[in-house]
Amino acid sequence: MTTVALVSFLCRVLHIASTCTSLGGLFYARMVLWPTLDTLAPDVRETFLAQAIRRFAVIKWTGVATVAVTGVIQWYLTFPHIVNQMHYVLFFAVKMTGAVGLFSITFLLALPTENLRQMRLQRAFWSGLNIVCGLTILIGAALMHSAARR
């Protein structure tokens, strides 16, 4: 295996693992964690939620950074060899639309400003929208992969 092939393989594994961890965490939060929060007393609920969000933030932002770096490397290694570059760029735009939405929502929810308090109070809605953004990313990635193979 050449060095380029090894780097490409490692980037792909890290890219997919980071994406799965981030999206899996969002899915777990939306489908399991949020619905069970009502079973906790209000004072305990806020403390629990703050700690859970703080802990997941480290995982989430590490994943975002890993996906960004490995994505750029993969683009650099893959794009010159794509037969239908126009389709590839179009599908990449679909993927990036989801990524920008996901990043924006996650970033805004993390800001400790009073102006975004209403947004934070509706975390269930925003985490659901993040899942939609994540699925858009996956659809774009699958389309990119199919365009690369033609």
Residue pairs with C-beta under 8 A, 6 or more apart in sequence:
1 9
4 77
7 73
7 77
8 73
8 74
8 77
8 78
11 70
11 73
11 74
11 77
12 70
12 74
14 66
14 70
15 66
15 67
15 70
15 71
15 74
18 62
18 63
18 64
18 66
18 67
18 70
19 63
19 67
19 137
19 138
21 59
21 63
22 59
22 60
22 63
22 64
22 67
22 134
23 131
23 134
23 137
23 138
25 56
25 59
25 60
26 127
26 130
26 131
26 134
27 131
27 134
29 52
29 56
29 127
30 124
30 127
30 128
30 130
30 131
33 52
34 123
34 124
34 127
37 45
37 48
37 49
38 45
40 48
57 110
60 106
64 103
64 106
75 92
78 148
79 85
79 88
81 148
82 88
82 147
82 148
83 150
84 147
84 150
87 143
87 147
87 150
88 144
88 147
88 148
91 140
91 143
91 144
91 147
92 140
92 144
93 140
94 136
94 139
94 140
94 143
95 136
95 137
95 139
95 140
95 141
95 143
95 144
96 140
97 136
97 140
98 133
98 134
98 135
98 136
98 137
98 139
98 140
99 133
99 137
101 129
101 130
101 132
101 133
101 136
102 130
102 133
102 134
102 137
105 126
105 129
105 130
105 133
106 130
108 116
108 119
109 116
109 119
109 120
109 123
109 126
119 126
